[in-house]
Amino acid sequence: MALTHLLILALIQGITEFLPISSSGHLILLPNLTGLTDQGQTLDVAVHVGTLLAVILYFRSDVKVVTCGLGRLIQGRIDTQGAFWALCLIIATIPVVLVGLALKLSGLNDLLRSTVVIGWMMLIFGIVLYWADQTGPVTKRAESWSLKDATIMGLWQALALIPGTSRSGITITAGRQLGYDRTSAARLSMLMSIPTILASGALLSVEVAQDANMALFKDAAIAAVFAFVSALLALKLMFKLLKSISFTPYVIYRVVLGVVLLVIAYT
């Protein structure tokens, strides 16, 4: 694959994975609107690995706490914040894994990969994000995350399997509606992305392993590096902006893009 195509693909995935504007939607739109060939599942795995490494590096302190806590959780002890957060992350990941498997086995996931679906989801859930951000109370911080809230955010996260919804956008929406401040909602959303990306990456890896070749591995490595860098920059930018502005700029982008896509699709 041409280096330019790899760069575009990686930049789209890296920038949109953690901003509330839907990475899957943009990746589907790339071949749909430009005529470029579909990148295939191997490169999908590669760019997801790149973004996974970026979020782990950015939240390395939280990841260290959760990793240590996971060991205690396995031993049946939930006596530290890390162990409790590990349990919350597991609970929050179960819905998206179950729904994802159901969509894949039924073949419905292929039916959802259309410009019309992405346009409507961009528009609808952009408005929902604005509503939650403007009306949600500010009474909780990430440190007060509960099993109940993890379950609710996990159920909302399953909606992100519909292209255009945005995994980060829908979980941030849920977090704000539950009363978490903007930074805490985004922080929890990013931590929830780690097991989710691991699960989806593992599933795709099994499917593409038999078709892999050295040329494809080279392209995948390049795409992963580009995705890592762009995702890290996107994370830094978003959390810096959250100190001074709301999620409204992302909402405006979603609504405008949604309207444009619907105009294209219906005309």
Secondary structure as the mmCIF struct_conf table of DSSP 4:
data_model
#
loop_
_struct_conf.conf_type_id
_struct_conf.id
_struct_conf.beg_label_comp_id
_struct_conf.beg_label_asym_id
_struct_conf.beg_label_seq_id
_struct_conf.end_label_comp_id
_struct_conf.end_label_asym_id
_struct_conf.end_label_seq_id
HELX_RH_AL_P HELX_RH_AL_P1 LEU A 3 THR A 16
TURN_TY1_P TURN_TY1_P1 GLU A 17 ILE A 21
HELX_RH_AL_P HELX_RH_AL_P2 SER A 23 THR A 34
HELX_LH_PP_P HELX_LH_PP_P1 LEU A 36 ASP A 38
HELX_RH_AL_P HELX_RH_AL_P3 GLN A 41 TYR A 58
TURN_TY1_P TURN_TY1_P2 PHE A 59 PHE A 59
HELX_RH_AL_P HELX_RH_AL_P4 ARG A 60 ILE A 74
TURN_TY1_P TURN_TY1_P3 GLN A 75 GLY A 76
BEND BEND1 THR A 80 THR A 80
HELX_RH_AL_P HELX_RH_AL_P5 GLN A 81 SER A 106
TURN_TY1_P TURN_TY1_P4 GLY A 107 GLY A 107
HELX_RH_AL_P HELX_RH_AL_P6 LEU A 108 LEU A 111
TURN_TY1_P TURN_TY1_P5 LEU A 112 LEU A 112
BEND BEND2 SER A 114 SER A 114
HELX_RH_AL_P HELX_RH_AL_P7 THR A 115 THR A 135
BEND BEND3 GLY A 136 GLY A 136
STRN STRN1 LYS A 140 LYS A 140
HELX_RH_3T_P HELX_RH_3T_P1 ALA A 142 SER A 144
HELX_RH_AL_P HELX_RH_AL_P8 LEU A 147 ALA A 158
HELX_RH_3T_P HELX_RH_3T_P2 LEU A 159 LEU A 161
BEND BEND4 ILE A 162 ILE A 162
TURN_TY1_P TURN_TY1_P6 PRO A 163 GLY A 164
BEND BEND5 THR A 165 THR A 165
HELX_RH_AL_P HELX_RH_AL_P9 ARG A 167 GLN A 177
TURN_TY1_P TURN_TY1_P7 LEU A 178 GLY A 179
STRN STRN2 TYR A 180 TYR A 180
HELX_RH_AL_P HELX_RH_AL_P10 ARG A 182 VAL A 208
HELX_RH_3T_P HELX_RH_3T_P3 ALA A 209 ASP A 211
HELX_RH_AL_P HELX_RH_AL_P11 MET A 214 LEU A 241
TURN_TY1_P TURN_TY1_P8 LEU A 242 SER A 244
BEND BEND6 PHE A 247 PHE A 247
HELX_RH_AL_P HELX_RH_AL_P12 THR A 248 TYR A 266
#
